[in-house]
Amino acid sequence: MKRSYLSVAVLCVILMMNIVFTQLIVHQYFFEHYVTVLIYCGFNILLFPIALLVYQQDRKRKGVHHDEQ
Amino acid sequence: MDKNNKIPFQEDNYTHNIERNGERTLDRRGFMKTLVGAAGLFAVSSLPWGAVAAKELMGLSDKGYPKKKIADVSKVAIGDSVNFSFPGEHDSALLIRLSENKYVAYQNACTHLRCPVFWVKEKGEMICPCHHGKFDAQTGEPTVGPPRRPLPEIKVKVENGTIYAVGVKRYEA
């Protein structure tokens, strides 16, 4: 089976961005920049469907049968 | 049915696996699933931050009190102080007229042991008599003595020659 590690790398980057955004949320909340908190919060929530999409695309490209999942 | 005739038959699952080589390890796909799960966890965990930030933005945490008359401007000379209570009957407070148009008001229970802080006009300081704590009249910050936290400030408004207390500033300490 041919393996592609592109989507693994993309997911790792997404996780890194999650960590960075969460840190920024906490810091901006402390500095009382509440609008900025909401923006980063939106980014963080948006990253989840993107990650899910990357995972599903990867599975589709492999053409995995359902009993193999 | 055919696969069941082999002994042991090929069975890829967690619970009935009897072959060590058939054990599942963290493979590439499993790792990706974990990453997606982590992204979901981050998304969920940032929700409460967004909620409290939105709450702050909508001003739900600012408590409103009905405005209360403190004194007439004509009766308070520059450098004088007036005792009043705000917002409740037992929350004693102190208004100081620092200059022609500058009024400051603080809840005057000392932040050390809640003795009433009073204004000394000659020295230009607020003093707590119990342990000689002193507070800066401009900001309410403690300057000398045991108190470490500032006095809670009361918002003051002057309308038609009358001084009103309109609210309590959010306490940050």
gemmi code that builds the backbone of each chain (N, CA, C; Angstrom):
import gemmi

chains = {
    "A": [
        ("MET", (0.838, -1.199, 0.000), (0.000, 0.000, 0.000), (0.867, 1.240, 0.000)),
        ("LYS", (0.540, 2.120, -0.935), (1.320, 3.360, -1.024), (0.836, 4.346, 0.025)),
        ("ARG", (1.763, 4.897, 0.741), (1.373, 5.811, 1.804), (1.731, 7.233, 1.430)),
        ("SER", (0.826, 8.142, 1.801), (1.131, 9.556, 1.625), (1.090, 10.212, 2.989)),
        ("TYR", (2.123, 10.923, 3.296), (2.158, 11.560, 4.602), (1.796, 13.036, 4.534)),
        ("LEU", (1.292, 13.444, 3.349), (0.924, 14.859, 3.196), (-0.180, 15.240, 4.172)),
        ("SER", (-1.242, 14.401, 4.220), (-2.367, 14.778, 5.076), (-1.976, 14.677, 6.551)),
        ("VAL", (-1.058, 13.780, 6.872), (-0.573, 13.717, 8.254), (0.107, 15.032, 8.605)),
        ("ALA", (0.929, 15.522, 7.664), (1.624, 16.791, 7.911), (0.623, 17.930, 8.061)),
        ("VAL", (-0.391, 17.934, 7.168), (-1.404, 18.997, 7.239), (-2.112, 18.962, 8.587)),
        ("LEU", (-2.473, 17.754, 9.031), (-3.161, 17.634, 10.320), (-2.268, 18.080, 11.469)),
        ("CYS", (-0.966, 17.797, 11.367), (-0.041, 18.254, 12.403), (0.001, 19.782, 12.453)),
        ("VAL", (0.007, 20.393, 11.254), (0.011, 21.861, 11.202), (-1.268, 22.413, 11.828)),
        ("ILE", (-2.401, 21.752, 11.520), (-3.685, 22.191, 12.093), (-3.649, 22.105, 13.617)),
        ("LEU", (-3.081, 21.023, 14.128), (-2.985, 20.866, 15.585), (-2.123, 21.968, 16.189)),
        ("MET", (-1.020, 22.275, 15.496), (-0.135, 23.345, 15.971), (-0.888, 24.675, 16.017)),
        ("MET", (-1.659, 24.941, 14.927), (-2.437, 26.185, 14.893), (-3.456, 26.216, 16.013)),
        ("ASN", (-4.066, 25.048, 16.306), (-5.006, 24.950, 17.427), (-4.353, 25.380, 18.728)),
        ("ILE", (-3.161, 24.855, 18.946), (-2.449, 25.170, 20.193), (-2.159, 26.665, 20.262)),
        ("VAL", (-1.667, 27.229, 19.145), (-1.305, 28.649, 19.110), (-2.542, 29.517, 19.356)),
        ("PHE", (-3.646, 29.182, 18.674), (-4.866, 29.989, 18.826), (-5.387, 29.917, 20.255)),
        ("THR", (-5.335, 28.709, 20.835), (-5.837, 28.577, 22.210), (-5.021, 29.441, 23.164)),
        ("GLN", (-3.695, 29.401, 22.972), (-2.821, 30.234, 23.803), (-3.181, 31.706, 23.640)),
        ("LEU", (-3.408, 32.127, 22.366), (-3.749, 33.526, 22.101), (-5.086, 33.902, 22.730)),
        ("ILE", (-6.040, 32.951, 22.684), (-7.350, 33.221, 23.302), (-7.157, 33.560, 24.772)),
        ("VAL", (-6.396, 32.711, 25.468), (-6.204, 32.910, 26.902), (-5.518, 34.249, 27.166)),
        ("HIS", (-4.479, 34.547, 26.375), (-3.751, 35.796, 26.596), (-4.611, 37.019, 26.301)),
        ("GLN", (-5.328, 36.989, 25.174), (-6.132, 38.154, 24.819), (-7.291, 38.333, 25.798)),
        ("TYR", (-7.774, 37.216, 26.368), (-8.817, 37.346, 27.385), (-8.256, 38.066, 28.599)),
        ("PHE", (-7.036, 37.724, 28.959), (-6.405, 38.384, 30.099), (-6.241, 39.883, 29.849)),
        ("PHE", (-5.879, 40.237, 28.607), (-5.696, 41.654, 28.281), (-7.016, 42.349, 27.952)),
        ("GLU", (-8.136, 41.621, 28.101), (-9.482, 42.149, 27.905), (-9.762, 42.599, 26.483)),
        ("HIS", (-9.081, 41.976, 25.510), (-9.415, 42.247, 24.100), (-10.437, 41.190, 23.678)),
        ("TYR", (-11.690, 41.464, 24.038), (-12.688, 40.407, 23.897), (-13.040, 40.122, 22.445)),
        ("VAL", (-12.957, 41.135, 21.580), (-13.246, 40.899, 20.162), (-12.203, 39.955, 19.583)),
        ("THR", (-10.937, 40.182, 19.936), (-9.863, 39.303, 19.467), (-10.083, 37.872, 19.952)),
        ("VAL", (-10.552, 37.740, 21.197), (-10.838, 36.408, 21.734), (-11.863, 35.704, 20.846)),
        ("LEU", (-12.913, 36.441, 20.475), (-13.972, 35.842, 19.655), (-13.431, 35.420, 18.293)),
        ("ILE", (-12.542, 36.248, 17.712), (-11.981, 35.928, 16.397), (-11.166, 34.632, 16.466)),
        ("TYR", (-10.266, 34.547, 17.453), (-9.438, 33.343, 17.581), (-10.284, 32.124, 17.897)),
        ("CYS", (-11.327, 32.344, 18.687), (-12.250, 31.259, 19.021), (-12.903, 30.726, 17.744)),
        ("GLY", (-13.299, 31.649, 16.861), (-13.877, 31.254, 15.579), (-12.891, 30.443, 14.749)),
        ("PHE", (-11.634, 30.887, 14.699), (-10.589, 30.152, 13.980), (-10.469, 28.731, 14.518)),
        ("ASN", (-10.443, 28.627, 15.836), (-10.257, 27.328, 16.478), (-11.391, 26.376, 16.129)),
        ("ILE", (-12.610, 26.913, 16.120), (-13.765, 26.080, 15.804), (-13.742, 25.697, 14.330)),
        ("LEU", (-13.313, 26.650, 13.482), (-13.241, 26.414, 12.046), (-12.229, 25.327, 11.709)),
        ("LEU", (-11.178, 25.217, 12.517), (-10.114, 24.254, 12.216), (-10.610, 22.807, 12.304)),
        ("PHE", (-11.617, 22.562, 13.140), (-12.092, 21.181, 13.303), (-12.701, 20.609, 12.019)),
        ("PRO", (-13.678, 21.314, 11.382), (-14.185, 20.774, 10.111), (-13.104, 20.646, 9.044)),
        ("ILE", (-12.123, 21.569, 9.054), (-11.031, 21.462, 8.079), (-10.247, 20.174, 8.313)),
        ("ALA", (-9.960, 19.885, 9.576), (-9.224, 18.662, 9.909), (-10.008, 17.430, 9.493)),
        ("LEU", (-11.315, 17.479, 9.769), (-12.184, 16.356, 9.392), (-12.170, 16.156, 7.882)),
        ("LEU", (-12.207, 17.275, 7.151), (-12.206, 17.240, 5.691), (-10.913, 16.629, 5.179)),
        ("VAL", (-9.799, 17.040, 5.752), (-8.485, 16.519, 5.334), (-8.450, 15.011, 5.528)),
        ("TYR", (-8.970, 14.573, 6.683), (-8.978, 13.139, 6.983), (-9.836, 12.371, 5.994)),
        ("GLN", (-11.023, 12.923, 5.688), (-11.924, 12.215, 4.787), (-11.394, 12.189, 3.360)),
        ("GLN", (-10.778, 13.294, 2.951), (-10.167, 13.339, 1.619), (-9.086, 12.278, 1.494)),
        ("ASP", (-8.287, 12.161, 2.539), (-7.202, 11.182, 2.543), (-7.753, 9.773, 2.405)),
        ("ARG", (-8.844, 9.494, 3.126), (-9.418, 8.160, 3.078), (-10.014, 7.870, 1.722)),
        ("LYS", (-10.602, 8.906, 1.117), (-11.211, 8.736, -0.189), (-10.148, 8.438, -1.245)),
        ("ARG", (-9.031, 9.176, -1.157), (-7.975, 9.000, -2.151), (-7.389, 7.597, -2.103)),
        ("LYS", (-7.366, 7.034, -0.906), (-6.841, 5.677, -0.766), (-7.816, 4.652, -1.326)),
        ("GLY", (-9.102, 5.042, -1.393), (-10.120, 4.115, -1.854), (-10.275, 2.940, -0.904)),
        ("VAL", (-10.404, 3.251, 0.371), (-10.518, 2.185, 1.364), (-11.904, 1.573, 1.292)),
        ("HIS", (-11.962, 0.224, 1.334), (-13.267, -0.412, 1.408), (-13.782, -0.300, 2.826)),
        ("HIS", (-15.088, -0.481, 2.934), (-15.675, -0.178, 4.227), (-15.291, -1.157, 5.313)),
        ("ASP", (-15.022, -2.424, 4.938), (-14.650, -3.368, 5.987), (-13.195, -3.206, 6.402)),
        ("GLU", (-12.498, -2.328, 5.704), (-11.079, -2.169, 5.998), (-10.800, -1.003, 6.930)),
        ("GLN", (-11.827, -0.168, 7.141), (-11.615, 1.093, 7.839), (-10.975, 0.936, 9.192)),
    ],
    "B": [
        ("MET", (-18.342, -17.675, 4.735), (-18.230, -18.914, 5.480), (-16.847, -19.526, 5.312)),
        ("ASP", (-16.292, -19.255, 4.111), (-15.024, -19.897, 3.782), (-13.918, -19.539, 4.751)),
        ("LYS", (-13.943, -18.251, 5.181), (-12.833, -17.815, 6.025), (-12.910, -18.461, 7.411)),
        ("ASN", (-14.080, -18.944, 7.796), (-14.210, -19.554, 9.110), (-13.661, -20.978, 9.163)),
        ("ASN", (-13.387, -21.535, 7.981), (-12.863, -22.911, 7.981), (-11.384, -22.991, 8.294)),
        ("LYS", (-10.700, -21.856, 8.211), (-9.286, -21.839, 8.580), (-9.173, -21.703, 10.096)),
        ("ILE", (-8.241, -22.394, 10.646), (-8.063, -22.295, 12.091), (-6.628, -21.882, 12.388)),
        ("PRO", (-6.320, -20.783, 13.117), (-7.308, -19.794, 13.535), (-7.697, -18.897, 12.372)),
        ("PHE", (-8.957, -18.576, 12.276), (-9.377, -17.776, 11.117), (-9.012, -16.313, 11.304)),
        ("GLN", (-8.899, -15.679, 10.158), (-8.446, -14.288, 10.143), (-9.517, -13.393, 10.746)),
        ("GLU", (-9.212, -12.812, 11.859), (-10.203, -11.964, 12.510), (-9.497, -10.716, 13.025)),
        ("ASP", (-9.891, -9.612, 12.462), (-9.205, -8.374, 12.810), (-10.081, -7.558, 13.734)),
        ("ASN", (-9.999, -7.809, 14.996), (-10.742, -6.990, 15.935), (-9.999, -6.925, 17.256)),
        ("TYR", (-10.545, -6.160, 18.169), (-9.834, -5.923, 19.428), (-10.050, -7.052, 20.430)),
        ("THR", (-11.250, -7.629, 20.412), (-11.628, -8.445, 21.562), (-11.362, -9.936, 21.383)),
        ("HIS", (-11.503, -10.460, 20.176), (-11.334, -11.900, 20.018), (-10.038, -12.270, 19.329)),
        ("ASN", (-9.163, -11.312, 19.180), (-7.925, -11.582, 18.468), (-7.047, -12.504, 19.281)),
        ("ILE", (-6.611, -13.611, 18.657), (-5.720, -14.504, 19.392), (-4.315, -14.505, 18.811)),
        ("GLU", (-4.127, -13.751, 17.725), (-2.800, -13.694, 17.138), (-2.116, -12.396, 17.514)),
        ("ARG", (-0.935, -12.509, 18.004), (-0.228, -11.319, 18.427), (0.043, -10.380, 17.245)),
        ("ASN", (0.320, -10.947, 16.080), (0.619, -10.115, 14.913), (-0.605, -9.361, 14.427)),
        ("GLY", (-1.782, -9.868, 14.812), (-3.000, -9.194, 14.387), (-3.377, -8.044, 15.310)),
        ("GLU", (-2.588, -7.823, 16.351), (-2.900, -6.746, 17.282), (-2.791, -5.392, 16.605)),
        ("ARG", (-3.675, -4.553, 17.003), (-3.671, -3.238, 16.375), (-2.668, -2.335, 17.069)),
        ("THR", (-1.937, -1.628, 16.285), (-1.011, -0.640, 16.826), (-1.439, 0.731, 16.308)),
        ("LEU", (-0.780, 1.767, 16.788), (-1.123, 3.109, 16.314), (-0.510, 3.284, 14.931)),
        ("ASP", (-1.316, 3.067, 13.937), (-0.828, 3.204, 12.561), (-1.089, 4.619, 12.077)),
        ("ARG", (-0.789, 4.841, 10.791), (-0.924, 6.175, 10.217), (-2.359, 6.680, 10.339)),
        ("ARG", (-3.309, 5.796, 10.006), (-4.703, 6.218, 10.028), (-5.178, 6.511, 11.456)),
        ("GLY", (-4.762, 5.640, 12.368), (-5.133, 5.854, 13.765), (-4.577, 7.170, 14.292)),
        ("PHE", (-3.354, 7.479, 13.887), (-2.726, 8.730, 14.292), (-3.517, 9.927, 13.755)),
        ("MET", (-3.956, 9.802, 12.482), (-4.737, 10.900, 11.890), (-6.063, 11.073, 12.602)),
        ("LYS", (-6.668, 9.951, 12.963), (-7.930, 10.040, 13.713), (-7.717, 10.773, 15.025)),
        ("THR", (-6.611, 10.455, 15.694), (-6.298, 11.133, 16.958), (-6.144, 12.627, 16.753)),
        ("LEU", (-5.468, 12.999, 15.648), (-5.264, 14.425, 15.380), (-6.589, 15.138, 15.144)),
        ("VAL", (-7.484, 14.492, 14.385), (-8.793, 15.110, 14.135), (-9.559, 15.235, 15.450)),
        ("GLY", (-9.468, 14.189, 16.292), (-10.116, 14.243, 17.597), (-9.575, 15.381, 18.438)),
        ("ALA", (-8.258, 15.569, 18.378), (-7.644, 16.659, 19.148), (-8.144, 18.007, 18.653)),
        ("ALA", (-8.278, 18.147, 17.322), (-8.795, 19.411, 16.758), (-10.206, 19.672, 17.283)),
        ("GLY", (-11.019, 18.602, 17.325), (-12.372, 18.743, 17.848), (-12.365, 19.157, 19.304)),
        ("LEU", (-11.454, 18.559, 20.067), (-11.337, 18.889, 21.489), (-10.968, 20.360, 21.674)),
        ("PHE", (-10.027, 20.831, 20.860), (-9.633, 22.238, 20.941), (-10.812, 23.150, 20.603)),
        ("ALA", (-11.566, 22.757, 19.560), (-12.716, 23.569, 19.162), (-13.712, 23.668, 20.308)),
        ("VAL", (-14.008, 22.517, 20.939), (-14.986, 22.525, 22.037), (-14.457, 23.323, 23.227)),
        ("SER", (-13.163, 23.159, 23.501), (-12.638, 23.811, 24.703), (-12.478, 25.313, 24.530)),
        ("SER", (-12.476, 25.806, 23.280), (-12.391, 27.264, 23.127), (-13.770, 27.915, 23.174)),
        ("LEU", (-14.829, 27.070, 23.170), (-16.195, 27.628, 23.246), (-16.452, 28.439, 24.522)),
        ("PRO", (-16.127, 27.905, 25.712), (-16.410, 28.724, 26.905), (-15.680, 30.059, 26.910)),
        ("TRP", (-14.460, 30.108, 26.348), (-13.742, 31.390, 26.278), (-14.518, 32.369, 25.423)),
        ("GLY", (-14.998, 31.866, 24.273), (-15.805, 32.725, 23.409), (-17.065, 33.190, 24.119)),
        ("ALA", (-17.663, 32.279, 24.888), (-18.909, 32.623, 25.587), (-18.663, 33.719, 26.615)),
        ("VAL", (-17.619, 33.579, 27.435), (-17.395, 34.612, 28.457), (-16.963, 35.922, 27.806)),
        ("ALA", (-16.214, 35.838, 26.685), (-15.820, 37.073, 26.001), (-17.053, 37.791, 25.459)),
        ("ALA", (-17.981, 37.017, 24.873), (-19.212, 37.607, 24.347), (-20.024, 38.228, 25.475)),
        ("LYS", (-20.025, 37.536, 26.617), (-20.758, 38.043, 27.781), (-20.191, 39.399, 28.218)),
        ("GLU", (-18.848, 39.486, 28.239), (-18.205, 40.749, 28.617), (-18.556, 41.839, 27.611)),
        ("LEU", (-18.545, 41.477, 26.329), (-18.809, 42.471, 25.288), (-20.223, 43.014, 25.382)),
        ("MET", (-21.165, 42.136, 25.734), (-22.544, 42.592, 25.822), (-22.824, 43.323, 27.123)),
        ("GLY", (-21.807, 43.410, 27.988), (-21.949, 44.190, 29.218), (-22.861, 43.553, 30.228)),
        ("LEU", (-22.947, 42.210, 30.189), (-23.832, 41.553, 31.140), (-23.242, 41.528, 32.547)),
        ("SER", (-21.902, 41.691, 32.626), (-21.303, 41.599, 33.960), (-21.219, 42.955, 34.653)),
        ("ASP", (-21.633, 44.023, 33.948), (-21.680, 45.328, 34.604), (-22.977, 45.454, 35.377)),
        ("LYS", (-22.833, 45.579, 36.682), (-24.044, 45.678, 37.476), (-24.543, 47.116, 37.465)),
        ("GLY", (-25.828, 47.274, 37.312), (-26.381, 48.615, 37.301), (-27.029, 48.953, 38.637)),
        ("TYR", (-26.785, 50.150, 39.104), (-27.449, 50.622, 40.319), (-28.164, 51.914, 39.980)),
        ("PRO", (-29.286, 52.200, 40.644), (-29.922, 53.495, 40.407), (-29.028, 54.617, 40.918)),
        ("LYS", (-28.982, 55.707, 40.163), (-28.079, 56.786, 40.571), (-28.596, 57.456, 41.845)),
        ("LYS", (-27.647, 57.940, 42.621), (-28.010, 58.441, 43.933), (-27.355, 59.797, 44.150)),
        ("LYS", (-28.114, 60.705, 44.688), (-27.586, 62.037, 44.946), (-26.619, 61.993, 46.118)),
        ("ILE", (-25.453, 62.618, 45.947), (-24.490, 62.669, 47.052), (-24.595, 64.018, 47.754)),
        ("ALA", (-24.419, 65.105, 46.980), (-24.454, 66.434, 47.595), (-24.611, 67.473, 46.489)),
        ("ASP", (-24.848, 68.706, 46.916), (-24.863, 69.810, 45.963), (-23.437, 70.322, 45.778)),
        ("VAL", (-23.127, 70.727, 44.549), (-21.784, 71.217, 44.255), (-21.445, 72.417, 45.137)),
        ("SER", (-22.439, 73.267, 45.378), (-22.176, 74.497, 46.118), (-21.787, 74.229, 47.575)),
        ("LYS", (-22.139, 73.053, 48.082), (-21.861, 72.768, 49.490), (-20.539, 72.047, 49.699)),
        ("VAL", (-19.895, 71.665, 48.596), (-18.614, 70.954, 48.715), (-17.519, 71.863, 48.166)),
        ("ALA", (-16.682, 72.389, 49.064), (-15.586, 73.241, 48.620), (-14.465, 72.366, 48.062)),
        ("ILE", (-13.578, 72.995, 47.271), (-12.456, 72.238, 46.720), (-11.590, 71.729, 47.856)),
        ("GLY", (-11.278, 70.442, 47.842), (-10.472, 69.837, 48.903), (-11.310, 69.238, 50.011)),
        ("ASP", (-12.612, 69.431, 49.957), (-13.467, 68.865, 50.994), (-13.930, 67.457, 50.625)),
        ("SER", (-14.457, 66.776, 51.621), (-14.981, 65.440, 51.355), (-16.373, 65.297, 51.956)),
        ("VAL", (-17.119, 64.354, 51.408), (-18.476, 64.087, 51.887), (-18.603, 62.589, 52.103)),
        ("ASN", (-19.206, 62.214, 53.227), (-19.494, 60.800, 53.455), (-20.870, 60.475, 52.913)),
        ("PHE", (-20.970, 59.350, 52.254), (-22.286, 58.895, 51.795), (-22.245, 57.373, 51.747)),
        ("SER", (-23.323, 56.774, 51.308), (-23.285, 55.323, 51.147), (-23.805, 54.962, 49.767)),
        ("PHE", (-23.093, 54.058, 49.118), (-23.447, 53.630, 47.777), (-22.764, 52.311, 47.493)),
        ("PRO", (-23.375, 51.353, 46.816), (-24.762, 51.352, 46.344), (-25.763, 50.984, 47.435)),
        ("GLY", (-25.329, 50.267, 48.438), (-26.263, 49.855, 49.476), (-26.216, 50.814, 50.645)),
        ("GLU", (-27.136, 50.599, 51.564), (-27.242, 51.457, 52.729), (-26.011, 51.348, 53.617)),
        ("HIS", (-25.390, 50.154, 53.619), (-24.282, 49.920, 54.534), (-22.920, 49.948, 53.847)),
        ("ASP", (-22.888, 50.329, 52.571), (-21.620, 50.439, 51.864), (-21.153, 51.887, 51.943)),
        ("SER", (-20.471, 52.200, 53.023), (-20.095, 53.596, 53.227), (-19.046, 54.003, 52.209)),
        ("ALA", (-19.152, 55.249, 51.774), (-18.276, 55.734, 50.714), (-17.890, 57.173, 50.985)),
        ("LEU", (-16.902, 57.627, 50.218), (-16.298, 58.928, 50.488), (-16.126, 59.662, 49.160)),
        ("LEU", (-16.656, 60.883, 49.111), (-16.475, 61.706, 47.912), (-15.463, 62.796, 48.229)),
        ("ILE", (-14.526, 63.005, 47.330), (-13.535, 64.067, 47.518), (-13.557, 64.965, 46.288)),
        ("ARG", (-13.614, 66.270, 46.542), (-13.518, 67.211, 45.427), (-12.058, 67.634, 45.320)),
        ("LEU", (-11.384, 67.162, 44.297), (-9.948, 67.407, 44.179), (-9.660, 68.758, 43.542)),
        ("SER", (-10.487, 69.165, 42.589), (-10.299, 70.476, 41.963), (-11.680, 70.960, 41.525)),
        ("GLU", (-11.683, 72.023, 40.759), (-12.952, 72.624, 40.347), (-13.914, 71.596, 39.745)),
        ("ASN", (-13.370, 70.770, 38.819), (-14.250, 69.840, 38.124), (-13.901, 68.381, 38.348)),
        ("LYS", (-12.961, 68.132, 39.238), (-12.568, 66.734, 39.443), (-13.095, 66.221, 40.780)),
        ("TYR", (-13.964, 65.227, 40.672), (-14.498, 64.580, 41.863), (-14.088, 63.117, 41.823)),
        ("VAL", (-13.683, 62.590, 42.957), (-13.445, 61.152, 43.032), (-14.229, 60.604, 44.210)),
        ("ALA", (-14.653, 59.350, 44.069), (-15.397, 58.719, 45.163), (-14.939, 57.277, 45.281)),
        ("TYR", (-14.781, 56.834, 46.500), (-14.363, 55.459, 46.763), (-15.222, 54.878, 47.857)),
        ("GLN", (-15.379, 53.557, 47.803), (-15.967, 52.892, 48.953), (-14.890, 52.903, 50.012)),
        ("ASN", (-15.199, 53.456, 51.190), (-14.095, 53.787, 52.078), (-13.789, 52.734, 53.131)),
        ("ALA", (-14.252, 51.507, 52.939), (-13.801, 50.444, 53.834), (-12.390, 50.064, 53.419)),
        ("CYS", (-11.444, 50.233, 54.359), (-10.040, 49.941, 54.059), (-9.894, 48.498, 53.581)),
        ("THR", (-9.062, 48.298, 52.559), (-8.914, 46.952, 52.001), (-8.058, 46.049, 52.882)),
        ("HIS", (-7.639, 46.563, 54.011), (-6.900, 45.714, 54.941), (-7.865, 45.011, 55.893)),
        ("LEU", (-8.494, 45.776, 56.801), (-9.449, 45.167, 57.726), (-10.765, 45.937, 57.797)),
        ("ARG", (-11.064, 46.652, 56.750), (-12.363, 47.313, 56.574), (-12.656, 48.435, 57.578)),
        ("CYS", (-11.650, 49.068, 58.138), (-11.905, 50.265, 58.924), (-12.291, 51.390, 57.963)),
        ("PRO", (-13.072, 52.361, 58.426), (-13.429, 53.459, 57.518), (-12.249, 54.398, 57.253)),
        ("VAL", (-11.935, 54.563, 56.003), (-10.852, 55.444, 55.587), (-11.396, 56.872, 55.542)),
        ("PHE", (-10.618, 57.856, 56.030), (-11.099, 59.241, 55.952), (-10.081, 60.113, 55.229)),
        ("TRP", (-10.557, 61.272, 54.826), (-9.794, 62.195, 53.985), (-9.136, 63.242, 54.870)),
        ("VAL", (-7.818, 63.406, 54.755), (-7.115, 64.446, 55.495), (-6.753, 65.540, 54.498)),
        ("LYS", (-7.488, 66.642, 54.620), (-7.373, 67.712, 53.642), (-5.966, 68.320, 53.637)),
        ("GLU", (-5.392, 68.502, 54.830), (-4.099, 69.177, 54.932), (-2.999, 68.370, 54.248)),
        ("LYS", (-3.071, 67.055, 54.387), (-2.018, 66.216, 53.811), (-2.362, 65.731, 52.400)),
        ("GLY", (-3.628, 65.897, 52.038), (-4.036, 65.427, 50.712), (-3.965, 63.915, 50.568)),
        ("GLU", (-4.335, 63.189, 51.650), (-4.258, 61.734, 51.618), (-5.513, 61.150, 52.243)),
        ("MET", (-5.809, 59.920, 51.872), (-6.848, 59.184, 52.583), (-6.139, 58.278, 53.581)),
        ("ILE", (-6.561, 58.325, 54.811), (-5.863, 57.591, 55.858), (-6.813, 56.631, 56.551)),
        ("CYS", (-6.330, 55.439, 56.792), (-7.064, 54.479, 57.600), (-6.527, 54.579, 59.019)),
        ("PRO", (-7.382, 54.889, 59.994), (-6.891, 55.139, 61.346), (-6.410, 53.882, 62.064)),
        ("CYS", (-6.866, 52.712, 61.638), (-6.558, 51.508, 62.416), (-5.077, 51.147, 62.359)),
        ("HIS", (-4.500, 51.111, 61.174), (-3.095, 50.697, 61.071), (-2.286, 51.662, 60.220)),
        ("HIS", (-2.762, 52.871, 60.116), (-2.096, 53.922, 59.362), (-1.790, 53.547, 57.914)),
        ("GLY", (-2.781, 52.943, 57.300), (-2.671, 52.732, 55.863), (-3.048, 54.022, 55.174)),
        ("LYS", (-2.378, 54.312, 54.047), (-2.707, 55.519, 53.309), (-3.035, 55.165, 51.862)),
        ("PHE", (-3.957, 55.949, 51.303), (-4.364, 55.711, 49.923), (-4.204, 56.991, 49.124)),
        ("ASP", (-3.840, 56.817, 47.863), (-3.725, 57.943, 46.958), (-5.131, 58.374, 46.527)),
        ("ALA", (-5.426, 59.656, 46.698), (-6.778, 60.131, 46.392), (-7.075, 60.114, 44.893)),
        ("GLN", (-6.041, 60.250, 44.058), (-6.264, 60.294, 42.608), (-6.750, 58.946, 42.077)),
        ("THR", (-6.142, 57.866, 42.601), (-6.413, 56.556, 42.022), (-7.048, 55.570, 42.983)),
        ("GLY", (-6.905, 55.813, 44.290), (-7.389, 54.856, 45.265), (-6.384, 53.762, 45.569)),
        ("GLU", (-5.187, 53.867, 44.957), (-4.150, 52.858, 45.208), (-3.575, 53.047, 46.609)),
        ("PRO", (-3.255, 51.948, 47.297), (-2.617, 52.087, 48.597), (-1.172, 52.559, 48.437)),
        ("THR", (-0.735, 53.476, 49.285), (0.635, 53.973, 49.175), (1.487, 53.540, 50.363)),
        ("VAL", (0.896, 53.558, 51.559), (1.661, 53.240, 52.761), (0.842, 52.288, 53.615)),
        ("GLY", (1.521, 51.420, 54.348), (0.847, 50.629, 55.357), (0.389, 49.273, 54.883)),
        ("PRO", (-0.414, 48.591, 55.716), (-0.765, 47.197, 55.405), (-1.667, 46.977, 54.179)),
        ("PRO", (-2.593, 47.900, 53.823), (-3.458, 47.542, 52.687), (-2.681, 47.366, 51.386)),
        ("ARG", (-3.064, 46.375, 50.625), (-2.372, 46.051, 49.377), (-3.245, 46.272, 48.150)),
        ("ARG", (-4.539, 46.332, 48.340), (-5.438, 46.463, 47.189), (-6.049, 47.858, 47.163)),
        ("PRO", (-6.352, 48.377, 45.993), (-6.933, 49.710, 45.912), (-8.364, 49.729, 46.425)),
        ("LEU", (-8.833, 50.921, 46.787), (-10.230, 51.084, 47.186), (-11.113, 51.012, 45.942)),
        ("PRO", (-12.256, 50.339, 46.037), (-13.157, 50.293, 44.879), (-13.682, 51.696, 44.555)),
        ("GLU", (-13.588, 52.062, 43.278), (-13.958, 53.415, 42.889), (-15.426, 53.494, 42.490)),
        ("ILE", (-16.039, 54.600, 42.821), (-17.437, 54.829, 42.458), (-17.473, 55.886, 41.357)),
        ("LYS", (-18.258, 55.607, 40.323), (-18.375, 56.574, 39.225), (-19.264, 57.736, 39.668)),
        ("VAL", (-18.800, 58.928, 39.379), (-19.491, 60.137, 39.826), (-19.874, 60.970, 38.609)),
        ("LYS", (-21.028, 61.617, 38.680), (-21.479, 62.455, 37.581), (-22.074, 63.739, 38.171)),
        ("VAL", (-21.786, 64.837, 37.527), (-22.335, 66.105, 38.002), (-23.391, 66.577, 37.015)),
        ("GLU", (-24.591, 66.819, 37.527), (-25.686, 67.284, 36.676), (-26.408, 68.429, 37.375)),
        ("ASN", (-26.502, 69.553, 36.704), (-27.236, 70.716, 37.221), (-26.853, 71.083, 38.652)),
        ("GLY", (-25.564, 71.102, 38.921), (-25.120, 71.518, 40.243), (-25.300, 70.487, 41.330)),
        ("THR", (-25.577, 69.268, 40.953), (-25.727, 68.210, 41.949), (-24.791, 67.056, 41.588)),
        ("ILE", (-24.172, 66.482, 42.609), (-23.252, 65.363, 42.372), (-24.016, 64.062, 42.595)),
        ("TYR", (-23.934, 63.179, 41.599), (-24.599, 61.888, 41.713), (-23.580, 60.765, 41.666)),
        ("ALA", (-23.861, 59.690, 42.402), (-23.123, 58.443, 42.238), (-23.898, 57.606, 41.238)),
        ("VAL", (-23.232, 57.158, 40.164), (-23.966, 56.441, 39.122), (-23.601, 54.964, 39.027)),
        ("GLY", (-22.449, 54.584, 39.557), (-22.097, 53.175, 39.439), (-20.804, 52.872, 40.147)),
        ("VAL", (-20.497, 51.586, 40.218), (-19.250, 51.166, 40.834), (-18.348, 50.624, 39.736)),
        ("LYS", (-17.122, 51.113, 39.699), (-16.180, 50.631, 38.678), (-15.848, 49.185, 38.933)),
        ("ARG", (-15.606, 48.465, 37.834), (-15.263, 47.064, 37.987), (-13.965, 46.932, 38.749)),
        ("TYR", (-13.959, 46.048, 39.713), (-12.800, 45.944, 40.593), (-11.783, 44.976, 40.000)),
        ("GLU", (-10.586, 45.486, 39.746), (-9.527, 44.644, 39.182), (-8.368, 44.610, 40.160)),
        ("ALA", (-8.186, 43.538, 40.838), (-7.024, 43.429, 41.723), (-6.734, 41.969, 42.016)),
    ],
}
model = gemmi.Model(1)
for chain_id, residues in chains.items():
    chain = gemmi.Chain(chain_id)
    for i, (resn, *xyz) in enumerate(residues, 1):
        res = gemmi.Residue()
        res.name, res.seqid = resn, gemmi.SeqId(i, " ")
        for name, pos in zip(("N", "CA", "C"), xyz):
            atom = gemmi.Atom()
            atom.name, atom.element = name, gemmi.Element(name[0])
            atom.pos, atom.b_iso = gemmi.Position(*pos), 0.0
            res.add_atom(atom)
        chain.add_residue(res)
    model.add_chain(chain)
structure = gemmi.Structure()
structure.add_model(model)
structure.setup_entities()
